[in-house]
Amino acid sequence: MAIRKKRKTRASRRWKLHLLSGIWALAVAAVAITLMCDRRGQKDDAAASGDALLKEMSEAKLPPSVPDTLMRFSAFTVHYNTRWLVPNYVVYTLKRSHVGGKACYDGSFFVPEKMANCAMPLELEATGYQRGHMAPAADMRWSEQALRESFAMVNICPQSGDLNTGAWRRLEDRVREWVMNDSVLVVFTGPVLSERMATIGPEHRIGVPERFFKVVLAPFAQPMRAIAFVMPAEGTTLPLRHHAVSVSEVERISGIDFFPTLPQQEQRRLKDVVDTYSWFRY
């Protein structure tokens, strides 16, 4: 009898140990699942917060007197000037994952549907100017749709071949190098419009800018930083650093107010300095 009681006691202990082990495993699993859900929620919150910041930093204000037609595409936004038939500016977010895309397109330029007043592709032929992308096609190769949309005429300005295939291309290449370090950039690009601009085309409808600007913002850098460039329409062989200017200078010559929702102190810090060191150190 004593032996049977001992066996029952041992069996009972083993059963209790198995039960406790099972309860412990379930508790650990529950904690793990909770932590995973919390982390996923934190990631979702961080992603939502990051998207909100990118949207906020992609805003700019034009003077009320400037004609401005807004067109949103899948990967960039155009503010189009229907008087001069060129963009006021184009803005897009460039991510590290966008670089090196393999999407293809036949290169046909087109006028977007429902765009009543826009330069036609043929109007730039035999003018001596190239169709210069404001949102570069090379930055859109991560998506066939984005790449095709970059050939919309609302994304195009007349540019000299010396600029379009020279210093301007070098600047676009450099921006792609920068995003590999910063992961995300917000890029504004456009012409400097003026009343004295020449016009081209069969009906001389299309303005020919004398200068072009690019403003680049690293919104997630610590601290946030920005740099701007202004280049002459005829092109340049000088180093890119030579054409770096403050964001405030671009605002002065273009009339555009960048990052208007930021506190004034942060705006001054970002806009009033030509921070070539932070950008060209790598």
TIDREN-560472 format. One record per residue (C-alpha): residue in three letters; x, y, z. Coordinates in nm, 3 decimals, m for minus. Layout:
<pts>
ala;X;Y;Z
...
</pts>
This chain:
<pts>
met;0.000;0.000;0.000
ala;0.282;0.239;0.088
ile;0.442;0.178;m0.253
arg;0.116;0.254;m0.434
lys;0.071;0.578;m0.236
lys;0.425;0.684;m0.325
arg;0.360;0.612;m0.694
lys;0.033;0.808;m0.681
thr;0.209;1.097;m0.508
arg;0.486;1.102;m0.767
ala;0.230;1.084;m1.050
ser;0.033;1.364;m0.890
arg;0.346;1.575;m0.860
arg;0.440;1.511;m1.224
trp;0.087;1.604;m1.334
lys;0.102;1.925;m1.131
leu;0.444;2.007;m1.279
his;0.312;1.952;m1.630
leu;0.012;2.169;m1.551
leu;0.228;2.446;m1.409
ser;0.462;2.421;m1.708
gly;0.167;2.449;m1.944
ile;0.028;2.751;m1.759
trp;0.375;2.913;m1.760
ala;0.414;2.851;m2.133
leu;0.072;3.002;m2.201
ala;0.159;3.304;m1.987
val;0.490;3.354;m2.168
ala;0.316;3.320;m2.505
ala;0.051;3.572;m2.400
val;0.317;3.821;m2.292
ala;0.507;3.768;m2.616
ile;0.194;3.823;m2.825
thr;0.112;4.137;m2.624
leu;0.463;4.272;m2.677
met;0.446;4.195;m3.049
cys;0.111;4.371;m3.077
asp;0.247;4.668;m2.883
arg;0.553;4.687;m3.107
arg;0.340;4.654;m3.419
gly;0.116;4.927;m3.287
gln;0.419;5.143;m3.212
lys;0.549;5.083;m3.564
asp;0.210;5.170;m3.710
asp;0.197;5.485;m3.498
ala;0.552;5.575;m3.601
ala;0.470;5.515;m3.967
ala;0.156;5.728;m3.940
ser;0.355;5.999;m3.763
gly;0.626;5.984;m4.030
asp;0.370;6.006;m4.312
ala;0.209;6.306;m4.144
leu;0.546;6.480;m4.116
leu;0.628;6.412;m4.483
lys;0.291;6.552;m4.587
glu;0.344;6.860;m4.373
met;0.696;6.918;m4.504
ser;0.575;6.885;m4.864
glu;0.361;7.196;m4.830
ala;0.461;7.537;m4.965
lys;0.276;7.863;m5.022
leu;0.265;8.061;m5.344
pro;0.174;8.430;m5.367
pro;m0.204;8.470;m5.419
ser;m0.143;8.645;m5.752
val;0.033;8.344;m5.909
pro;m0.191;8.116;m6.122
asp;m0.175;7.774;m5.962
thr;m0.342;7.451;m6.072
leu;m0.283;7.157;m5.841
met;m0.231;6.810;m5.989
arg;m0.155;6.509;m5.769
phe;0.009;6.206;m5.924
ser;0.096;5.876;m5.758
ala;0.450;5.981;m5.665
phe;0.468;6.361;m5.700
thr;0.256;6.674;m5.689
val;0.260;6.954;m5.947
his;0.164;7.316;m5.892
tyr;0.113;7.429;m6.251
asn;0.120;7.782;m6.387
thr;m0.142;7.814;m6.664
arg;m0.012;8.154;m6.770
trp;0.342;8.042;m6.855
leu;0.254;7.674;m6.915
val;0.529;7.546;m6.686
pro;0.519;7.427;m6.324
asn;0.543;7.678;m6.040
tyr;0.707;7.389;m5.859
val;0.695;7.011;m5.825
val;0.738;6.829;m5.495
tyr;0.794;6.462;m5.417
thr;0.929;6.232;m5.149
leu;1.236;6.031;m5.244
lys;1.308;5.717;m5.042
arg;1.615;5.498;m5.031
ser;1.409;5.209;m5.169
his;1.324;5.418;m5.478
val;1.684;5.429;m5.598
gly;1.791;5.175;m5.857
gly;1.441;5.088;m5.981
lys;1.405;4.888;m6.304
ala;1.070;5.012;m6.435
cys;1.057;5.092;m6.808
tyr;0.856;5.333;m7.023
asp;0.871;5.426;m7.391
gly;0.937;5.794;m7.316
ser;0.623;5.939;m7.477
phe;0.521;6.276;m7.339
phe;0.150;6.339;m7.285
val;m0.104;6.591;m7.159
pro;m0.300;6.471;m6.854
glu;m0.673;6.427;m6.892
lys;m0.889;6.722;m6.784
met;m0.592;6.961;m6.815
ala;m0.745;7.235;m7.029
asn;m0.446;7.468;m7.059
cys;m0.114;7.290;m7.091
ala;0.186;7.290;m7.324
met;0.164;7.023;m7.591
pro;0.458;6.788;m7.655
leu;0.500;6.909;m8.015
glu;0.521;7.273;m7.907
leu;0.873;7.217;m7.775
glu;1.003;7.048;m8.087
ala;1.246;7.243;m8.308
thr;1.278;7.514;m8.041
gly;1.634;7.431;m7.941
tyr;1.519;7.330;m7.592
gln;1.484;6.992;m7.428
arg;1.187;6.877;m7.222
gly;1.331;6.899;m6.873
his;1.167;6.691;m6.599
met;1.113;6.871;m6.269
ala;1.041;6.542;m6.091
pro;1.320;6.335;m6.252
ala;1.224;6.022;m6.441
ala;1.525;5.849;m6.284
asp;1.369;5.901;m5.938
met;1.048;5.732;m6.052
arg;1.184;5.401;m6.183
trp;1.063;5.220;m5.872
ser;0.711;5.221;m6.023
glu;0.590;5.188;m6.382
gln;0.300;5.419;m6.306
ala;0.521;5.683;m6.142
leu;0.771;5.664;m6.428
arg;0.500;5.709;m6.691
glu;0.343;5.998;m6.501
ser;0.676;6.180;m6.487
phe;0.640;6.230;m6.865
ala;0.323;6.438;m6.818
met;0.376;6.779;m6.975
val;0.278;6.951;m6.649
asn;0.607;6.814;m6.509
ile;0.812;6.967;m6.790
cys;1.005;7.291;m6.840
pro;1.205;7.402;m7.144
gln;1.572;7.347;m7.054
ser;1.889;7.387;m7.252
gly;2.070;7.064;m7.331
asp;2.380;7.193;m7.151
leu;2.184;7.226;m6.826
asn;1.952;6.927;m6.861
thr;2.225;6.676;m6.940
gly;2.500;6.855;m6.748
ala;2.495;7.022;m6.407
trp;2.124;6.959;m6.350
arg;2.173;6.588;m6.401
arg;2.474;6.593;m6.170
leu;2.258;6.754;m5.903
glu;1.986;6.491;m5.946
asp;2.249;6.218;m5.918
arg;2.379;6.378;m5.600
val;2.031;6.386;m5.445
arg;2.003;6.011;m5.507
glu;2.338;5.965;m5.331
trp;2.215;6.169;m5.036
val;1.899;5.966;m4.990
met;2.107;5.652;m4.950
asn;2.239;5.809;m4.628
asp;1.929;5.992;m4.509
ser;1.670;5.726;m4.613
val;1.402;5.986;m4.698
leu;1.421;6.329;m4.863
val;1.157;6.583;m4.962
val;1.250;6.752;m5.290
phe;1.105;7.072;m5.437
thr;1.203;7.165;m5.793
gly;1.094;7.441;m6.023
pro;1.174;7.735;m6.248
val;1.234;8.091;m6.136
leu;0.953;8.272;m6.319
ser;0.968;8.639;m6.417
glu;0.781;8.885;m6.635
arg;1.081;8.926;m6.866
met;1.094;8.558;m6.967
ala;1.115;8.476;m7.335
thr;0.845;8.253;m7.482
ile;0.862;7.971;m7.735
gly;0.632;7.750;m7.937
pro;0.422;7.813;m8.248
glu;0.205;8.059;m8.055
his;0.479;8.169;m7.812
arg;0.277;8.039;m7.519
ile;0.550;7.867;m7.318
gly;0.773;8.061;m7.082
val;1.148;7.995;m7.088
pro;1.289;8.032;m6.735
glu;1.629;8.194;m6.690
arg;1.704;7.999;m6.371
phe;1.595;7.682;m6.193
phe;1.590;7.593;m5.824
lys;1.594;7.279;m5.614
val;1.525;7.263;m5.240
val;1.612;6.942;m5.056
leu;1.497;6.861;m4.702
ala;1.606;6.573;m4.479
pro;1.301;6.561;m4.247
phe;1.418;6.273;m4.026
ala;1.778;6.389;m3.982
gln;1.879;6.484;m3.629
pro;1.857;6.777;m3.646
met;1.641;6.831;m3.955
arg;1.840;7.000;m4.232
ala;1.787;7.157;m4.573
ile;1.986;7.288;m4.868
ala;1.895;7.470;m5.188
phe;2.046;7.529;m5.532
val;1.991;7.781;m5.810
met;2.134;7.720;m6.158
pro;2.131;7.932;m6.474
ala;1.926;7.806;m6.767
glu;2.226;7.803;m7.001
gly;2.406;7.548;m6.785
thr;2.724;7.557;m6.581
thr;3.048;7.366;m6.539
leu;3.114;7.491;m6.187
pro;3.100;7.248;m5.892
leu;2.760;7.194;m5.734
arg;2.874;7.365;m5.413
his;2.912;7.687;m5.609
his;2.537;7.692;m5.678
ala;2.427;7.610;m5.322
val;2.219;7.886;m5.166
ser;1.998;7.927;m4.862
val;1.633;7.828;m4.879
ser;1.558;8.190;m4.794
glu;1.730;8.296;m5.116
val;1.507;8.065;m5.320
glu;1.207;8.210;m5.139
arg;1.325;8.562;m5.226
ile;1.362;8.499;m5.600
ser;1.061;8.266;m5.641
gly;0.808;8.406;m5.396
ile;0.743;8.056;m5.259
asp;0.724;8.003;m4.882
phe;0.869;7.662;m4.792
phe;0.786;7.464;m4.474
pro;0.531;7.727;m4.361
thr;0.391;7.516;m4.076
leu;0.720;7.493;m3.887
pro;0.778;7.722;m3.589
gln;0.946;8.048;m3.692
gln;1.265;7.971;m3.500
glu;1.300;7.634;m3.677
gln;1.226;7.796;m4.012
arg;1.505;8.047;m3.958
arg;1.747;7.771;m3.859
leu;1.666;7.569;m4.172
lys;1.629;7.850;m4.422
asp;1.888;8.114;m4.341
val;2.204;7.903;m4.352
val;2.386;7.748;m4.651
asp;2.475;7.417;m4.489
thr;2.712;7.268;m4.747
tyr;2.918;7.084;m4.485
ser;2.636;6.857;m4.365
trp;2.540;6.767;m4.722
phe;2.874;6.734;m4.896
arg;3.066;6.554;m4.624
tyr;2.967;6.220;m4.777
</pts>
